[in-house]
């Protein structure tokens, strides 16, 4: 899981591969450092990771306007983005209007935070584990500018328990936790 590789990336020289492996081994379980994922291997990898209960980690963060999320390395999203055959765009999360959040798992929406007076979430800065689920696409209800989105579902009992601790439903709007990978505007 450490290095997501496309056909172009097979040409990466050894020093760069070593640097990538070094980077990824601090984030994910060591036994996955050397797994290279191609378009053909993506579905197999996700299925195997799910079967083996591979747990990935991310840090809980909060924006100034009270959006709470798990920070995910942008490289994860960028690698998966290249593997989707349909031509879409990267999600707009690196824009100022989205607080330059980048790749993430939404945990508490701004309105949930404000409506429930969640001023003191003690877990900000702590790491939470999650597992990868399925790669899905759909026409997003409520995101009117987009015709289609592709996302990787995420399984995390820890995040569900965090939401319950603050008297919220286990999942946002009863939707799966997820990492948005690609969007297609209308």
N, C-alpha and C positions, 0 to 999 in steps of 0.2 A: 504494500500500500504506500510505501514511501515515495516512489517516483511514478507519476503518471506519464506515460510516454506515448507519443503519436509517431507516425512514420518519420516525420522530420527530426524528432528527438533521438532517434536511433543513432544519429551522427554525432551526438555529444561526445566530446573527448574525455578520457579517463580523469584528469584533474577536476573537471566540472561534475562528473558523476560522483566522485568522492565528496565534493563539497555539498551536493544535493543530499547524499546519503547522511552526511554528518548533520545537516539541518533537520531532516525528517526524523532521525533517530531520537531527537529530543522531544518530539511531539507524539510519536506513535510507538507501539510495542516493538521491541528490537527485532523479533523474529520476522517482521514484515518489512524491514529496511530494504531488502534486496528484491522485493517483488516488483516487477515491471508490468504495468497495466496498459494494454492496447485496446483498441475499440472492440476487438473480438473477445478480449478477456474481461471486460468491465462487468458484464452481467454475472459471469462465473465468480469474479472476485467478490461482488456484493453478496451473492448467495453463500459462498464459503465463509466470508466474514461473519455473516449472520449465524450460520451453523456453528461456527467456532466461538461465538460470542466475543468477537474482537471488540474491545472497548477503546474508543478514542477519547481524547480529552480536549477541553477548551475552557477558557477563562470567562467568567461572568463579568460583564461590563455594563455600564449605564451611561447614556448620553446626557447632556445638559438639560434636554427637554424630557427626560425620564423614560426613555426607551431602554428596556433591559434585554440583553442578548448574550449569547455565547459567541465569542470571537473565534472565527475559523480562519486558518491561513488562506489568503487569497489564492495561493498556488493550487490548493485543492480544487477550488471552483474553476480556476483557469484551465487546469488539466482536464477536468470533466467537460468543460465548455467545448473544447476542441473535438471531443468524441461524439458529440451529438450531430447527427447528419443534417437535420433541418437547419436552415440558415436563420438564426435569430441574433440577438445582441446580448451582451453581458448585462446583468441587472444594473439598475441605476444607483446602486448603493454606495458608490464612491463619489457621489455628488454632494455638494454642500446641503442641498435640500434634504438629503438623507443622513446628515451629520458625518459624512465620510466613513460610515460604519464598515464598508467592505463586506466580505463573505461572513455570514453569521447564521445563527439559529435564533429566531425570535423567541423570547421567553415571557416578557410582559410588555403589552402594548402601552403606549403613552396614555391613552384614555383609561385603561385599567389601573395604571399606576396612580393617576391623578384622582379618579373617581373613588378609589379605595384608600386614599391618604397613605400610600406606602412610602413614607419619607425615610424610613431607616431599614433598608435591606442590608443586613449584616454580611451576607454572602458575597457582595460585590468584591471582585478580585480573587475569589476562590475558584478552583478548578472543578469541573463537573464532567462526568463520563457520559458517553453516548455510543450507540451502535448505528451503523448504516443500515438503512432499509432498502426499499425499492426505488428505482429511477422511474419517475412518472411525469406525465404532461397532462395539461388540462386548460380549458378556457377559464381564467380566474374570475370568480364572482366577487364583485366589489373592487376590482382593479380595472376600471373601465378603459384605461388607455391601452391595455394589453389584450391581444387576441389569443395568445397562448403563452404558457410558462412551462418550463421543465425544472423539476426539482428532485432532490434525493431525500427520501423520507428518513427520519431519525427516530430512534427508539431511546428513551431516557427516563427510566423510573425516577432518577434523581431530580430531573427537572420537573416532573409531575409532582413529586413530593415538595419541592420548593414552592411551586404555585399553590399547592394545598395549604402549606404552612402560612401563607399570606391570605388565606381564605378566598382563593380564586379557584376556578374549575381546573382540573388536572391539565387540560390543554386549551390553547387559545381558540375560542369559537368552535370548540370540539374538533378542530383540525389536527392532523399529525404535525409534530415538530418536523421541520424540514430545512434544507439548504437550497435556496433558489440558484439555479445554474445558468439558465438562459431565458430570455424573454423575446416575444415577437409582438411589436406594436401593431395596432389596428391601422 
